Amino acid sequence: MRTVFLAGGIASGKSTVARALEERGACRIDLDVLSREVCLPGSPTLGELAARFGDDVLDEATGELRREVLARRAFDSEEATAALEAITHPAIFAKLEECLAKQSSAPVCVVEVPLLDRALGYRQLADEVVCVVCPTPLRRERAVMRGMDAEDFDRRDARQPTQEFLERHADTIFANEGDEKALVTQVDAWWSNVTKG
């Protein structure tokens, strides 16, 4: 099985690529989903988060993570963000390794990576890094058309890896400046190449 890290900025078309690959027979793993799974009530990760950021990051009645409280504290400084990542990333990528070990029948496993710069420490888990790139103004326009506030897009985009970073670390680049058909044509060409023989 070929494991692919798939990255791209907000409204770049990353989800379209992931969906197209899944339709062609790839298994699909979203690191955002795994990040929620490792923070379920009673998990060791939650205990570590509470120890570092305060017991009140957990709901007293349910034991669930109060994400908004954690976010306020964890993104308050670079040191706090680094502490959050030091707790959560090993758990997330250990969970990813477990998932990959169970996915033997698919020819390709596509792992949706929200922030490629944070995943490079685990690059050995992937055979290839695929990035979907699209100019920022076009991504902003697409995000706004989907209902995102333009200022919210700018704030989030500023915290993500730049297009130059993605291109520098990609083995394969899908350029998404046209329509969905043009993007899927690139996916088909790549899929045919990696699954032949």
N, C-alpha and C positions, 0 to 999 in steps of 0.2 A: 504494500500500500504506500502510495506517495502522500506525504503530509505537506500541506501548503499553509503558510501563514498568509492571510489575506488582509491587507490594510488599505486605508484610504480616509481622507478627511470627511467632514460632515457633508452630506449630499453629493458625494463624489460618484456614487453608483456602486459602492461596495456591496450593499445588500442585493442589488440586482444581479451582480456577478455571482454572489454566494447562492442565490436562488437558482440561477441558470445552471451552475455546477451541480447543485443538488438534483435538479431535474434530469441531468445527464447521468446520474448514478453515483455522485460523490456523497459521502457522509458529511454532515455539517455540524460544527461545534462553535458555539458563540462564547467567547471568554466572558462577556458581560453576564451571561446566564450562569456560568461556573462561579463567577464572583459572588452571585447571590446564594448559590448552593453552599459555598463554604462558610457562609455567614448565617446559616439556619440556627434557630434556637438550640442551645446546648452544645454547639460546636466549639472545639478548642479555639478556633479563630476568634469567636465572639468573646471568649474569656480574656484573650490577649488584648483585644480592642478595648474592653471595659477597663482592664488594668492600666492601659496606657492613656486612655482618653476620658475615663470617668465612668462609674457604674451607670450614670443616667443616660449613657448612649444606648442602653437596653431598656425596653419597655418593662416596667416593674411587674405588670400583670401577665404579659405573654412571653417575655424573654426575647422578643424580636428586636432586631437592630432598628434604632431610630436614626434612619439615614440622614435626615436633615440636621440633627444634632451633631452626628459624627462629621458630616461635611463641613459644618461651620468651624469645628475645631481642627480637623485634619488639613483643611486648605487655608488655615490662618497664617501659616509660615512654611517655608521650604523644609525646615526641620520636621515639622509635624507631618507634612505630606510624605517625607522620606520614611518616617516612623510607620505611617499607615501602610505604605508599600512594603516595608520590611516584614510586616505582619501578614498582609494579605497575599502578596505575590507568590511566596513559596507554596502556600496552600492552594492557590488557583492553579499553578502549573503542576503541582502534584496531582491534582484532580484531572488536569488535562492528560497527563501521562496515563492515568487509570483509564480514561475514556479512549485514548488512542490504542491501548492494549486490547480493548474489546472490539475494535473496529477493523476486523481482518478481511471482511468479504468485499468491501468497496475498493475500487482501484485507486481512488483519491479521497483523502480526508481534508476538507477545507476548514481551517480554523480562523474564525473572524476575530481579528485583533484590533481592539479599539485604539490603542496607542502603541505604535510600533516601537517607539523609543524605549518604552518600558518592557517590551518583550524581547529585546535583543539579547538579554542575558540568558534567554532560554532558546536561542536560535538553533541549538543542536537538536531540538525536537522536530525541526522542519527540514524537509528536503529542498524547499524553495520558498522564497518570499515573493508574493505577487502583490503589486500595488495598483490601485485604480486612481488615476490622477485627472484633475479637471481644474481649470483656472478658478481662482477664488471668486471673482465677480459672478461667474456662471453658477458656482456652487451656492453663493449667497442668494442669487435669484431663484434657484430651484428650491432652496430651503424655505424662502419666504412664500413661494407658491404652495408649499406643503403646510404652511401655517406657522412657521417659526418667525419670531420677531427678529428683525435685522440686527438689532443691537445684541440680542441674545446670541445670534449666530457669530457675531464678531467676537464676543467675549469667549465663547467656547472654542472658536477656531484659533484664537490667540494662544490657547493652552495646548494645542495639538501640534504634532510634528509638521514642519513645513513641507510643501510639495518637493522642494529640493532635497530634503532629508529622505523622503519616501523614495524618490528616484535614485538617490545614492545607494540605498540599501536594498533595492529591489533586484531580483533576478529577472522578473518579467514585469512589464508595465502595460496596463490597459489604459489607453487615452480615451476619456469620455467627454468629448466636446460636441458630439453629435447626438443622434437619437438612440433610443434603446436598441434598435435593430443593429446599428453600427457597433455598439458595445458587445452585443451577444455574438456578432460575427467574429469578433476577436476571441471571445471565450471559446467558440466552436473550434477555431483554428488551434488554439492552445490545447483544448481537450483532445482533439484528434492526434496531436503530436505526442502528448504524454501517455495516452492510452493505447497507441498502436503497438502491435506485436504482443 
